[in-house]
């Protein structure tokens, strides 16, 4: 019996390692998306139209892949599942994108980046309230989860608020300082809700802050809701495809009423390339990996990878754009990695305790023979739907 539990723990550990590498890859892909948009979209583009093309392209990829790969995993739809997909598309994709665009238009990129570390905090609170994440402050593992979350968020805030001197590169080569993405086509808050808030004394800056907080809450809600949905409906790619279907409906309707010029729908060659990368990589691939990792790791741990995105963006900007890497980015990156390891260690120990396995008899959290060059193969395995591992034991 003990050997069987050890085997289950080992299999789950393999899935967990693949999920951790997948989430790290997601942040690298998102960092690449930021670099591409800095270059390709600098001429100015209606960002709402950009989201429409991006989401429709992602849906056109996810839908046939889910239909072919998950025929045996899909369960019959019912009203509760459809309602869940509706809220996933409304919060994690449509609301997430639209509120960020509005908030960015009324604040600035620095503040928008500084508030994003609240996503892991909101996700952790919602996951504990929904019972998908357990925490006991009386033992070391519970304290490590709370402490790791705070350390990770502190690292992200440090990266956003403190720049420091340039450690690698020269400040005169900073592409971000010389060039900003145009805000052309930002959605205007013309609805009755925005008008009411303006009448109550809110200025544009406070409206932008509220939208950015709503953006973070939408992403946290998406991760927290998706975890129990995946426990009942294990076809992760299908869940993502259904979510993108509802998002595409919302986004097309919104763009139809909020764009006034037909020229807004014309894309240049560089913009079309950015749309392709955003739709294929930043949307279809990333959200597919996000759903699979959420089923394996849980929403709280998945959300903790969001603060890695600025670090990945800074690293890729250094390689492809020659932008300098500042001391704040290095210190913040170390704090983020340390916080991630603390929470990962605590979650790993919790799973072993649930299975009744001694931590010494189980496979180590970071094995000696782990290899980064397996990431591409493992991503293919995730999207092929083929897995010989034992299903994850929910905490």
N, C-alpha and C positions, 0 to 999 in steps of 0.2 A: 504493500500500500504506500509505504514511504517512497519507494523507488518510482512508483507511478506518479506521485505528486511531484517528485523531483523532475521527472520527464516533462510533465505539464509545465512546470515553472521554466524549464529550459526552452521549451517551444515558445511559450509566451515571451520569454526574454529575447528570442530571435526576432519575433514580430515587433517587439518594442524597439530593438536596435534599428530595424528597418524604418520604423515610423519616425524615430529621432533623426535619422539621416534624411528621410523624406522631408521633414519639416525644415531642416537646415537648408536643403536644396530649394524649398519653396521661398525662403527668405533671400537666397542668392538670386533666384529667378526674378523676384520682386525688385531686388536691387538693380538687376539688369534692365528691368522695365523703367525704373526711374532714370537711369542713364540714357536710355533710348529716347524717352520723352523729352529730356533736356535738349537733345540734339534735333530730333525730328519734328517736334511740335513747337519749336521756338518761334516759328513764323506766325503762329496764332491759329487756333482752331476752335470751333464751337465744341466745348468739352462734353456737352450733353449729347450732341450728335456722335461724338467719338465713343461715348458709352454705349449708344444704341448699336453701332457697328460692331463694337467689341463684344457685346453680350450676344448678339445674333450669331456671330461667328463661333463663339464658344458653344452656344446651344446646338449649332449645326454639327459640331464635332462630338459633343457629349451624348446627344440623343442616339445616333446610330451605334456608337461604341457601347453604350449601355444596353441597347436592344440586342446586339450580337453577343456580348460577353456575359451578360447576366440573365439569360433566359431562365436558368434553373434556380437563380437566387431570388428573382422577383416574386413577391407575394401579391395576391389580388388586392386591388385598391379598395379602400373603404372611405367613409366620410372623414374619419379622424385623420387618416394618413394624408388625404388631399388637403385638409385644413392645415396640417403640419407643414406640408410642402409650400402652401400658400404663405404662411408666416415666415418660413425660411427664405423664400424669394423676396418677400417684402422687407425683411429686416437686414439679412446678411449681405444682400447684393444690391437691391434697388435703394433702400434707405441708406445703406452704408455709403454707396457712391454719391447719391444725390445730396445728402446732408453734408458730406465732405466738400463737395463743390461749392455749395452755398456758403458754408462756413469759411472756406478758404477765400472766397470772394469778398467777405466782409471783415476778415482779420488779416493774417499774413502767413506765409509758409513757416516761419519760425514758431509761431504760436500753434499752428496746426500740427507741427511735428512734436512740440512739447507736450501736447495733451494726449497723444496716442498711447503713451505708457499706461494710461488708466484702463486700457482694455483688459489686461490680465487681472487687475484688481476687480473690475466689474464681473468678469467671467468667473473668477474664484468665488465671489459672493453668491452669484446666481447658481453656480454648480453646487455649493454647499446647501443653499435653500431648496434646490430640487432633489437633493440626495444623490447626485451623480458623483460627488466628491465628498470624502469624509475627512475630518480633521479633529484631532484630540490634543488640546493644548497641554494636557498633563504628561504626555510622553515626548520623547526626543523627536520622533518622526513628525508629529503634528507641529511642533515648534520649528522643525526644519522646513516644512512646507510654507508656514507663514514667513519665516525669516528669509527663505530663498526668494519668495515672491517680492518681498520688500527690497532685497538686494538687487534683484533683476530690474525692478521698476526704477530704483535709484540710479542704476547705471544708464538707463535710457534717458532719464531726466538730466543726468550729468552731460550726456552727449548733446542734448538739445540746448542746454542753458550755458554750458562752458565750452569754449573753443580752445583757448590756450595757444601756445606757440606751435608753428608747423614743425612736426618731427621729420616727416618725409615730404620732399618737394618744396616749392616756393609759393608764397602767397600771391605773387603776381601772375601765376598760372591758374588761379582758381576759376574754373569755368562758371561755377555757381554765382560768383560775385559779378562776373561780367555779363551774364546772360540769364534771364529768367523766362520761364514759360509764360506766354501771353495769356491774359485772363479773358480773352475775347470769348463772348458767348456764355459767360457765367449766368446761371439762372437767377432771375430777379424775384425776390419774395413779394409777389403781387397778390398772394392769396389772402383770404379773410383773416386767417390766423396771424400772419405777419403784420397785417394792417392793425389788428387789434393790439398786438404787442407794441407796435410803434405808438399807438394812441395812449397806451399805459405808461409811456415814458422811456421805453427801451430804445437805445440808439442802435445804429448798424453794427457797432463792435459787439455789443452784448448779444444781439441776434446771432452774429457769427459764432460767438462762444457757445451759445445754446445749441446751435446746429452741430458744432464739433463734438460737444458732449453727447448729443443724440447719435452722432456717427459712431462714437465709441460704444455707446449702449447697444446700438443695433448689431455691431459685430460681436459683442459679448453675448447678446441674446441668441444670435445665430449659432454660436458654438455651444451654448448651454442647452438649447432646444434640440440641436442636431444629435447630440450624444444619445439621449433616450430613444429618439426616432430610429437611429441606426441599430439600437439593441433589438427593436421590434421588426425593422425592415433592413436586413443586412446588406442589401444591394447598394453599396455606397455610391457608385457612379450613377445609378438610376436616381438616387436621392438628389444628387447634385444636378442632374439633368432636369428633373421636375422643378427644382428650385429656380433654375435658370429660365424655364418656360414661363413661370409666373413673373419673374423679374423682367423678361423681355416684353411681356404684355404691358407691364407698368411703365417701362422705360420708353417704349414706342409711343404710347398714349401721351405721356408727359412731354416728350420731345415734339410731338405734333402740335401741341397747344402752346409750347414755350419757345418755338423757333419761328421767326417771322419772315426770314429771307430764304429763298430757294438755294442761294449760293452757299448757305451754311452746310449743305449736304454734299458739297464737292470737296474731294480730298486730293491733295497733291501726292506725288510719289513717296515722299518721305513720311507723310501722314498715313498713307496706306500701309507702308511697312510697319509703322508703329501700331496700327490697328491689328495687323496680322500677328505681331508679337504679343500684343495685349490679349487678343482673343484666344490664340492657341496656347501660349505659355502662361501668361499671367492670370488667365481666367480658367480655361478648360483644364490644363494640366495642374495648375496650383490648387484649384478648388477640388479637383478629384483627389489629389494627394492629401489635402486638408481633411476631407471627409473620411478617408481611410485611416489617417492618423488619429482623428478624433475618436473613431471606433476603437482604436487600439490603446491610445494613451489617456483619453479623457479630455474634456474641454479646458480644464485649468492648466494642464501641462502644455497643451497645444497653444493656448493663448500666450504663454510665456515666451514663445519663439518670436512674437511680433517685435519686441525691442531689438532683435538681431537685425532687423531690416535696415535701419540707418547705418549700422556697421558694415553690412554687405554692400550697401550703396556707396559708402565712402571708399571701400576697398576697390570696387569696380571702377569708380570715378578716377581713382589714382592710376589704374592700369590703362583705361581706354581714353580718358580725357586729360590725364596729367594733373588732376586736382591734388592739392596737398592733403596729407593726413595729419590732423591736429592731435595734440596731447589729450584733449577731452574725449576724442573718439576712442583712443587707445585705452584710457582708464575706464571709460564707460563700457567698452567691449569686455574688459576683464571682469567687471562687476556683473555684467549680464551672463557671461559664461559661468561664473561662480554661483550665481543664483539659480541658473538652470540645473547645474549639477546637484545642488542641495535638494531641490524639489524632486529631481529624478531619483536621487538616492532614497529619499523618503517614500516615494511612490513604489519603488522597487522593493523596499523592505516591507511595506504594507502588503503587497501581493504575496510575498513569501510567507508572511505571518498568516494570511488568509488561507493559503494552501497547506499550512502546517509544516513547512519546509524550513530547516535550519539554514540561515544565510550562508554558512560555510560550505554546505553540501550542494548549494545551487551554483549555476554558472555565474561568473563574476559580471558586474554591471558593465565594465569595459574590458572585453577579452583581449588577450595579447595578440591574437591572430586577426583582429578586425582590420578590414581594408577599405579605404575610401573608394577604390576603383570599382567596387561592386555596386555603386549607387545606380548607375544606368541600368544594370541588369535588374535590380530590385524594383526600380520604378516601372520597368516593363512588366514584371511579375504582378505588381499591384494592379495595373490597368488591364492585365489579361484575365484577372479574376481567378487565377489558379493559385491555390495555396494548400499546402499539406500540413499547416500548423494547426494546433488545437485552438479553438475559439478562446477569446479573452475572458477571463473570470472577472466579473464586475465587482468592484470594491463594495 
